[in-house]
Structure formats: C-alpha cells, structure tokens
Amino acid sequence: MRTKLWFLLVLACVVTVAALFALRSTGDAQGRGGQVDLLARVVAAEAEGEPYQGQVAVAAVILNRVESSQFPNSLSGVVFQPHAFESVSNGLIWRRSPSREAISAARDALNGVDPTYGCIFFWNPSKPVSGWIWSRPVAVRIGSHVFAR
C-alpha cells in the first residue's frame, strides 16, 4: 500500500514538472503554433488575394505594432485591440480558414521578414478609410495595400 502511494506521489510530481516545463518552453500560454495560427487568420482575412509579399507585409505590420510602445505588447493584444482590424470587428478571422500561403506568410514575418521596413499601419485605399490615416507617411505600396509609419 505504501509503495503504491509513493508511486502515485512521484507520478504526480513528474506530471507537474512536465507541465511547467512545457509552459515555460513555449514562452507564453499561446505558444508559437498559436501565434502562427492567429497571425495567419488575420492575414487570410485582411490580405486574401494579395501577392505573397503583401501577405507577409500585413503580418509584419501586426508584429511591428507588438514592438511599438503605441500599441499593446502582445500579439493577441494587438489583434484584438478594439477597432484595429476590420476582419476582427466583423468576425471574418473566424469564418475564413488560413491558406498554406497565409500560414507561410505568418511564419516568415515571425522569423523577421518585413517588406514594410517597420511600418505600423496598412490600408486598402479602394475601401472607405478614415481621413486621418493619410496623414501617416507612406513607405511602400504592395498589391492593393498602402503601408505607413
């Protein structure tokens, strides 16, 4: 009986340590896979039909916002910031599954690829946008999107 109790105690300790190590190794509760999925969902919703470089650029802008003191300091904080992205506000990110291309674009951006050279804004000028956005210095145009600082 004592041996069985001892075994269960050791097993519980091992499971606890393994769970703590798994959380620590991901760096955050979401983990790298969750970051890729969330970023790819935004790319799919905001940049479907855009050239691959434009999809990477959209993902890069989101990551640049995470690094900017003007925005929340986490990926989910930036993505779910109220009114930041139309596709989040209207729920499109949950209705559109990310393509392999959107997933690759998200991975490239997470690995440091940034065709926008540090931009923190993007928009499609053929869609209705707030006039204040045009006060931002435009750095590059890729596909249908404008990228600005």
PLY file of the C-alpha trace (Angstrom):
ply
format ascii 1.0
element vertex 149
property float x
property float y
property float z
element edge 148
property int vertex1
property int vertex2
end_header
0.00 0.00 0.00
2.80 2.43 0.91
4.63 1.61 -2.31
1.53 2.37 -4.36
1.01 5.69 -2.56
4.68 6.59 -3.03
4.44 5.74 -6.74
1.35 7.98 -7.18
3.08 10.84 -5.39
6.16 10.57 -7.61
3.97 10.30 -10.71
2.06 13.47 -9.73
5.35 15.33 -9.27
6.65 14.20 -12.64
3.45 15.26 -14.40
3.52 18.68 -12.67
7.16 19.29 -13.62
6.50 18.22 -17.21
3.52 20.61 -17.46
5.53 23.50 -16.04
8.40 22.80 -18.43
6.00 22.69 -21.40
4.54 26.09 -20.47
7.98 27.58 -19.93
9.36 26.28 -23.22
6.58 27.89 -25.29
7.39 31.33 -23.92
3.74 32.18 -23.40
0.43 30.45 -22.90
-0.38 30.60 -26.60
2.89 29.15 -27.86
4.47 29.53 -31.28
1.80 27.42 -33.01
-0.96 29.59 -31.59
0.85 32.72 -32.73
1.20 31.36 -36.26
-2.49 30.43 -36.37
-3.74 33.78 -35.04
-1.44 35.78 -37.32
-2.34 33.59 -40.32
-6.05 34.11 -39.63
-5.62 37.88 -39.74
-3.52 37.59 -42.91
-6.18 35.40 -44.55
-8.94 37.82 -43.61
-7.11 41.08 -44.36
-4.95 40.11 -47.34
-6.59 37.24 -49.20
-5.87 37.62 -52.92
-2.85 39.85 -52.29
0.61 38.84 -53.54
2.65 36.77 -51.10
4.87 39.75 -50.25
1.74 41.72 -49.35
0.56 38.95 -47.04
3.95 38.90 -45.28
3.75 42.70 -45.06
0.36 42.59 -43.32
1.74 40.08 -40.80
4.86 42.22 -40.32
2.78 45.33 -39.55
0.95 43.43 -36.82
4.26 42.26 -35.32
5.71 45.78 -35.62
2.77 47.00 -33.56
3.62 44.48 -30.84
7.10 46.05 -30.66
5.78 49.64 -30.74
5.02 51.47 -27.49
1.91 52.89 -29.22
0.14 49.52 -29.17
-0.42 46.56 -26.83
2.72 44.48 -26.26
1.34 41.07 -27.22
0.12 39.55 -30.47
-3.36 38.89 -29.13
-3.46 42.38 -27.60
-2.70 43.96 -30.97
-5.05 41.71 -32.95
-7.97 42.17 -30.56
-7.44 45.87 -29.88
-10.90 47.38 -30.44
-11.47 48.67 -33.99
-7.88 47.94 -35.06
-8.73 45.42 -37.78
-11.98 45.25 -39.71
-11.73 41.46 -40.04
-11.65 41.10 -36.26
-14.51 43.55 -35.71
-16.75 41.75 -38.20
-15.65 38.22 -37.20
-14.16 37.33 -40.58
-10.97 35.96 -38.97
-13.05 33.11 -37.50
-15.01 32.42 -40.71
-12.04 32.21 -43.04
-9.53 29.38 -42.68
-5.94 30.40 -43.35
-4.44 29.02 -46.55
-1.00 27.43 -46.66
0.22 30.70 -48.16
-1.20 32.74 -45.24
0.43 30.34 -42.77
3.77 30.66 -44.59
3.44 34.44 -44.63
2.79 34.45 -40.87
5.82 32.22 -40.28
8.06 34.40 -42.45
7.01 37.52 -40.55
7.55 35.78 -37.20
11.03 34.88 -38.45
11.81 38.55 -39.11
10.86 39.17 -42.74
9.45 42.71 -43.05
8.83 44.10 -46.54
7.37 47.25 -44.92
10.62 48.34 -43.25
8.98 48.84 -39.86
5.53 50.17 -40.78
2.76 50.04 -38.20
-0.23 50.87 -40.42
-1.73 49.40 -43.59
-4.93 50.02 -45.51
-6.57 49.45 -48.84
-7.19 52.86 -50.44
-10.01 51.47 -52.57
-12.05 50.85 -49.40
-13.54 53.52 -47.13
-10.96 54.61 -44.54
-10.71 57.39 -42.01
-9.08 60.50 -43.45
-6.52 60.70 -40.61
-4.73 57.61 -41.98
-3.49 59.61 -44.97
-1.54 61.84 -42.58
0.81 58.92 -41.92
3.99 58.84 -44.05
3.55 56.16 -46.72
6.60 53.92 -47.02
5.57 51.32 -49.58
2.68 50.02 -51.65
2.33 46.28 -52.14
-0.60 44.89 -54.07
-3.76 46.70 -53.01
-2.38 47.90 -49.69
-0.55 51.01 -48.57
1.92 50.65 -45.68
2.81 53.61 -43.50
4.76 54.57 -40.39
0 1
1 2
2 3
3 4
4 5
5 6
6 7
7 8
8 9
9 10
10 11
11 12
12 13
13 14
14 15
15 16
16 17
17 18
18 19
19 20
20 21
21 22
22 23
23 24
24 25
25 26
26 27
27 28
28 29
29 30
30 31
31 32
32 33
33 34
34 35
35 36
36 37
37 38
38 39
39 40
40 41
41 42
42 43
43 44
44 45
45 46
46 47
47 48
48 49
49 50
50 51
51 52
52 53
53 54
54 55
55 56
56 57
57 58
58 59
59 60
60 61
61 62
62 63
63 64
64 65
65 66
66 67
67 68
68 69
69 70
70 71
71 72
72 73
73 74
74 75
75 76
76 77
77 78
78 79
79 80
80 81
81 82
82 83
83 84
84 85
85 86
86 87
87 88
88 89
89 90
90 91
91 92
92 93
93 94
94 95
95 96
96 97
97 98
98 99
99 100
100 101
101 102
102 103
103 104
104 105
105 106
106 107
107 108
108 109
109 110
110 111
111 112
112 113
113 114
114 115
115 116
116 117
117 118
118 119
119 120
120 121
121 122
122 123
123 124
124 125
125 126
126 127
127 128
128 129
129 130
130 131
131 132
132 133
133 134
134 135
135 136
136 137
137 138
138 139
139 140
140 141
141 142
142 143
143 144
144 145
145 146
146 147
147 148
